[in-house]
């Protein structure tokens, strides 16, 4: 059986998801697309139905599953529409702009009675993170004590303002830290350099593990993500994300990518394949709607810490039994 997929949003991520579905994902076919730029959508159609209304795409009898890659503010409404239609969806992060909206989605999915939503926290499929998690669970380094994260961008776009370093970038570290350690953050502190870039964010988990994260939106030299787990009897960390080293012009080293897409291309590919298979098997994978809510609500509470109130205690709504 071939899964009939509709893609909403054809920007940087939507176009990559479209390419992955067409070129690198077995068992899927793109039958419908939708974008605010109608001309762009027609150019990328390649035989797929073109919609100017994303809700009409979701309702289409041809569409069995949906990829949501439209602007962040649209995610909540489209995710709820997919739930109402009973259609599985891979929704780019964030699940919603506010914790309240995300919790509404969680409750709606629990009401449906089966997991239909996967949130696009693709790092869970990155080989380096997967190997780190496996090594930790196998006891290679003893019980984890510290997790150090680095998240650097070459430069932030003009529209990247205010608290987006937390709500749009650091949410990845919130999700991957929870996944790597298997425990929930219970408190946070934020230290900001002049101009609030970079940020140093420290989380403490329910088991007393410490998580430090540098978020640097204008590091200039390239896109650079790194993580190290310190255990009681050793450490594990990702190697440099490169498949080759170059000796040239009196220099030895590797290049950094300009943005996140090349760095996590394999993770996106693995995520898409896993999602398509999960729709077919009914066995959910990846980040759930609950995970999406947790990332959003923790980010929301950390923004308050950025305002100068120091250490904040983090709270979550009761987790529905549906997600246990």
N, C-alpha and C positions, 0 to 999 in steps of 0.2 A: 504494500500500500504506500502511496505517495501522499505526504501531508501537503494540503493546499494552503499556502501561507499568504497573508496580506501584510504589507509593510507600510507603516504610517511614519512619515518623516524621512526625508532623503538628504539630510545634511551630512556632516562628517561621519557620524556613527550610522545613520540610516543607510547611507551609500555603502559603507563597509559591510553592514548586515546583509544588504541586498547582494553584494558581490559574493559573500560567503555562502548564502543560500543557493546562488546560481552556479558557483564554481567549485565549492569545496564541501558541500554538505549532501550526503546521500539521503535519499528518502524524502526529499522536500522539493516543492515547486512553487515559485512565486506566481500567484494568479491575480494579485491586485496590489496597487500601490497608491499612495496618497501623499501630496505635499502641498504646502501653501503656494509654492511656485509651480503653477500648472504647466508651464512650458518645460521646466526641468523634469517634471513627472512624465510628460509625454516623451521626452528624449530618452528617459531611462526605462520606458515601459517594456520594450522587447516582447510585445505580445500580451503583457499583463493588462487587466482592466485598470483604467485610470479613474480615480475618484477625487472629487473636490471636497467631499465631506467625509471625515474619518469615521463618523458614526455610521454612515451608510456602508462604508467598507466593512466595518465590524458586523453589520447586519446581513451582509451579502451571503446568499446561500452557497456561493462558490468558495467562500473563505472558511477554513476549518480552524485556523490558529492565526494569531496576530503578533507581529513584532512592533512594539511601540518605541519609536526613536524620535518623536516630535519634541518641541521645546518643553522644558521641565514643567512649566505651569499647566500643561495639558495632560500630564501623566495620570493624575488622580481620576479625572473624569473619564478618560479612555479606559483605564483599568476597571473602573466600576461598570462601564458599558460591556466590556468583555465578560465580566462575571455575570451580568444580567443575561447575556446571550449564551452563557455556558461554554464560552470558547477559551481555550488556553492562550496565554500571552506571555511573551518574553518582554518585560518592560525595562527600558534603560533606567538607570538610577538618575535622580531619586524617585522612589515610588510616589511621593507627593511632596509638595512644598512645605507643608506643616505637619506636625505630629498628629493634630486632630484629624486631618484628611487621611493620613496614613492609617490611623486607628479605625476610621470608618471603613476603609478597604479591608482591613483585617477582619472586622466584624462581618462584613458582607461576604467574604470568602468562607468564613466559618459557617455562615448561614447556608451557603451553597452545599457545604458538606464534603468538598474535595478540593485539593490544591490545584488551582488553575493558573496561578500567577508565579512566575519566576522573575526575580529582580536581577538586572544585569551587573551584578558585582563579579566581574569576569576574573578577578584575581584568584578566586577559588579554583579556577581551572588552569592557572599558570603553572608550568612544570616546576619552577623554582619554589614557589609557595607550597605546592603539593608535596615536594620532597622534604621541605622543612617540617611540615605537619607530620608526615609519616615518620621521620627520624625522631621527632619529639614523642610521638605516641608509642614508638618502639622502645623508648627509654634510653636512647643513645646518649643523651646529655643529662639524664636525671630530671627531676621535677623542674619546670621552668620557674625562673625568678624574675627575669627582666626580658622585655621585648623592646628593641630599638628600631624605630621606623624612620626612614628618610623619604620625603616626597618633594622633589624639586622640579619646577617647570622652567623652561628657557625664558619665558615671559608670559605674562597674563594678558589676554585681549582687553580691549577698551571696555567691553561690557561687563568684565569681571570685577565687580566692585563690592564694597561693604564687607559683609560676613561670608562671602562666597568661598573664601579660602577654607572655611570650616564646612559650610553647608553643601559645597559642590566638590571640593577636593578631599578634605580630611575625612569625609564620610567613607571613603575607600579604606582608610586605616581603621576606622571604627569597625567596619564589617570584617576585614581580614584579621584584625587582632582578636576579635571574638571567636572567629573560626579557627585560628591557629591555636589559641589557648584553651578554648572550650569553657570560658568563664566570662561573666558579665562585668563591665566596668561599674563601679559604685561611686567614684568621685573623680573630679577633674580640676586641674589648674592650668592657666594659660599665661605664658610670658610672651610679650610682644617686643620686637626690636623697633626702633624709630620708624614711623610710617607703617607699623603693623605688618612688616614683611622683612624677615621671616617670623614665624610663630614657633614657639616651643610649647607643646601641649603634653601634659603628664596625666595619665589615667592610673587609677588603682583599681584592681579587680576584687571580686568577692573573696578570692583566695589569697589576696595580698600581693599578687604579681604587680609589677610596675611596668607601665608602657610609656615610653617616651617617643614623641614624634616631632620631627622638624618639618614644617610646611613652609616652603620657600617658593613663592609664585614667580619671582623674577631673578632666578639664579644665573641667567644669561648663557651659561655654557651648554645647556641641553636639558633633555628630559631624563631624570635620574631617580629611580625608585630602588630602595634597598631595605632589607630587613635582617635583623640578627636576633636570635633567641639565646639568652644566657640561662643555662641550667645549673643545677648544683654540682654537676660533674663534667661539664663541657659546654660548648657553644655550637650552634649551627647557623649559617647565614648563606644568603644567596651569593653566588659568584657574579662577576660583572656580566651584564646581559649582552654578551656578544658571542658570535660564533667564529670570529677570526681576530687575529692581531696583526697589525701592520708595522713594518719597519720602513721608514721613509723620512728623508730630509732631517736626519739626525734625531728622529723621534721614534719611540716605540709605544704602541698602545692601541686603543680601539676608539671608535666613534660613538657618540651618544646620539640618539634619535631626537628629532625636533619636537615630537609630541608623543602622546601615549599610544597611538594606534600602531606604529611599528614595534614598539617595545612589547605590547601585549597582543600582537597579531595572532600568535599561536593560542593564547588564552581565549581570544574571541572565537577562533575556529573551533577549539575544543568545547567551548560553552555552547555554541550553536548546534554542533552535532549532538551533544548531550541533551539539549533541550528538545530537539526533534525526536530523538529516541524516547525521551521521557513521555512525550505526548502519546507516542505509539504504545508504550508499555503501561502507562498510567502510574509509573513509579517516579515521584518528583525528585529533582536534583537541584543543586545550586541554592541560592539565597531565596528564602520564602518571603511572602508578604510581611510576616512577622519580623523577619530580619530587616526588611526595608523600613518598617516602622521604627525598630530599635535604632537604626542608624540615623534616621531623621530626628527622632526625639532626643537622642543624646547630643547630636549636633546643635539642636535648638537650645538645649540647656547650657552647652558650652559657650554659645554666643553670649549668654548672660555673663559668663566668667570673663569673656573678652572685654566686657564693659567695665571691669575693674573691681568686681566683688570678690576676687580671690578664689579660694577653693570652694567648689560647689559639690553638693551631694547629688547624685544622679538617681532618678526614679523612673520606673517603667510601669505601665498599666499591667494589670494581671494578665498573664499569658493564657489565652484560651487553650483548653485541653486539646483542641484540634491540632495545635502545633507542637505538642509534646512528643 
